[in-house]
């Protein structure tokens, strides 16, 4: 477990520190369980549709390795803590005095890594992008292959079999698109994990938060980051 305490960032301090903060109600710097459940319920459709499509491809075409690969990716990313290591351990939410993470995305994850107040490294960003991209591309590519394979043997599977797989594939695309829109609109524009490749928080808000959190500010400036003019 990390050696950090809740006092390292204002995210876990008493809310009285928020009274004079101009980021209040703009930045998602305080944990709200409603945000977590909103995120989860919007993530579930994409995972369900991806798994459904991969199961259909496996049962119809006999190609099961994409489903196995998808499950392995999920286990490595979430079960073995790759995402919490490369992404979450840089986040202010990680500084809570708890062995369990509480945030809008991965509440319940064990905090097995130490807190890293600086920004993500290039390798960490690349690792995260590869995993996230693979979770989208693998099921869609497998479903596309399944459509092609079923179409080649249409007399065997029938038109309804082909249309069913096409429908699931379209559903998977829409579910991924819906999830991407939700996280960009409702989370990434106010998330305090500023160095995440998906983060869209305006620079002035990021710099204002760093000014209020000296440990993070020193780590970011040590990495070469320079704060903007507070009057700009």
Buried (B, 14 or more C-beta within 10 A) or exposed (E): EBEBEBEBBBBBBEEEEBEEBEBEEBBBBBBEEEBBEBBEEBBEBBBEBBBBBBEBBBEBBEBBEBBEBBEEBBEEBBEEBBBBBBBBBBBBBBBBEEEEBBBBBBBEBEBBBEBBBBBBBEEBBEBBEEBBEBBBEBBBEBBBBBBEBBBEEEEEBEEEBBEBBBEBBEBBBEBBEBBBEBBEEBBBBBBBBBBBEBBEBEEBBBBBBBEBBEBBBEBBEEEEBEBEEEEE
